[in-house]
Amino acid sequence: MTINSSFSLSYTMDIFHDSIFYMFNFLMLKVRQAIKILIALAPCLISIYTLYWLQYSEIWTSETAHRGKLSVATLVIGMGLSFLTQSYFKKHEQK
């Protein structure tokens, strides 16, 4: 009876440790995924903040020449860099 109960306890502890290890690995995977998403979104957010800062500090006024074109170019660059960063992460994730 002692052998069976110690085996049962040992088996239960192994399952417990395996499940803790699995949960930790799963959590670390999700954290890495979130960090990659934040890194990929950074260029887009920086371009949006740049436009906000230019407006807030009154560097760009409504009379600024080609303001609309420069705004679109800034956003396209930010989105393009975000897309390239996300593509890079996805490409290396598949390897």
KASULZI-V254068 format. One record per residue. N is the residue number from 1. PSI is psi in degrees with one decimal (none if undefined). OMEGA is omega in whole degrees, -180 to 180 (NA if undefined). Layout:
N;PSI;OMEGA, N;PSI;OMEGA
//
This chain:
1;-34.5;179, 2;-38.0;-180, 3;-43.2;-179, 4;-41.4;-179, 5;-36.1;178, 6;-36.8;176, 7;-43.7;180, 8;-42.6;179, 9;-42.6;179, 10;-43.7;179, 11;-42.7;179, 12;-41.0;179, 13;-38.5;178, 14;-43.2;178, 15;-41.4;179, 16;-47.8;-179, 17;-39.4;178, 18;-40.8;-179, 19;-36.8;177, 20;-43.8;179, 21;-42.7;179, 22;-44.3;-180, 23;-39.5;179, 24;-44.5;178, 25;-41.2;178, 26;-42.5;179, 27;-43.2;180, 28;-36.4;177, 29;-44.2;180, 30;-37.0;178, 31;-45.1;177, 32;-40.9;179, 33;-42.7;179, 34;-40.0;179, 35;-41.9;178, 36;-39.5;179, 37;-42.5;179, 38;-39.7;178, 39;-40.6;-180, 40;-32.7;179, 41;-16.3;-175, 42;-48.1;-179, 43;-38.8;179, 44;-44.4;179, 45;-37.3;178, 46;-40.6;179, 47;-39.3;178, 48;-42.7;179, 49;-36.0;178, 50;-45.8;178, 51;-40.9;177, 52;-45.1;-177, 53;-40.7;178, 54;-38.1;178, 55;-44.3;-176, 56;-41.9;-179, 57;5.1;177, 58;30.6;173, 59;-41.1;175, 60;124.8;174, 61;177.8;-180, 62;-17.9;179, 63;-2.4;-179, 64;130.2;-178, 65;136.0;176, 66;30.9;-178, 67;-42.7;-179, 68;-42.9;179, 69;-42.0;179, 70;-34.9;177, 71;-45.6;179, 72;-42.2;180, 73;-41.5;179, 74;-45.0;179, 75;-39.7;179, 76;-41.3;178, 77;-45.4;179, 78;-45.4;179, 79;-38.6;179, 80;-43.7;178, 81;-36.6;176, 82;-42.6;179, 83;-44.3;180, 84;-38.9;178, 85;-46.0;179, 86;-39.2;178, 87;-40.2;178, 88;-46.3;180, 89;-42.0;-180, 90;-39.0;180, 91;-43.4;-179, 92;-19.4;177, 93;-31.9;-178, 94;-21.6;-177, 95;none;NA
//
